[in-house]
Amino acid sequence: MGRFANGAIIRLESVATGRALRIMNDGSVNGNGKHGRKAQFYVTRQGKDILLRNVKNGNYYLRIKENGELCGQGEGGRFCHFSKKRQSDSTFTLESVVHPGWHVGIKDNGDPKPANNTAQGNNARFRVQRLN
């Protein structure tokens, strides 16, 4: 089974920080996580689309808001749908299905990068580890 299989639990390590993408208790997102449950995501597949629900805060989905802000307070709606793209270095990018060209991104300091200003460079690349 692949890393993004339905029901998989994954960790997304930011190439920019070397740390994991995580959703905090307040729903904010950053790229400074370690190995805890805030930095783990359940994968849900809907056709080709991928949704990422936080293991620690089970009601929180990763989403890109209409203004390009990355947040962790999604409820599984259309702004939570992503397509994965494997890069030549075996990392992955996550692109918004609603807004093609907008990517999940993390700045070098771990802060979220606005999706509408994130291409497919290092700030948008993640190493994906399957945990189950």
Secondary structure as UniProt FT lines:
FT   TURN            3..4
FT   TURN            6..7
FT   STRAND          9..14
FT   TURN            15..17
FT   STRAND          20..23
FT   TURN            25..26
FT   STRAND          29..33
FT   HELIX           37..39
FT   STRAND          41..46
FT   TURN            47..48
FT   STRAND          49..54
FT   TURN            58..59
FT   STRAND          61..64
FT   TURN            66..67
FT   STRAND          70..74
FT   HELIX           78..80
FT   STRAND          82..86
FT   TURN            88..89
FT   STRAND          92..96
FT   TURN            100..101
FT   STRAND          105..106
FT   TURN            108..109
FT   STRAND          112..113
FT   HELIX           115..117
FT   HELIX           122..124
FT   STRAND          126..130
//
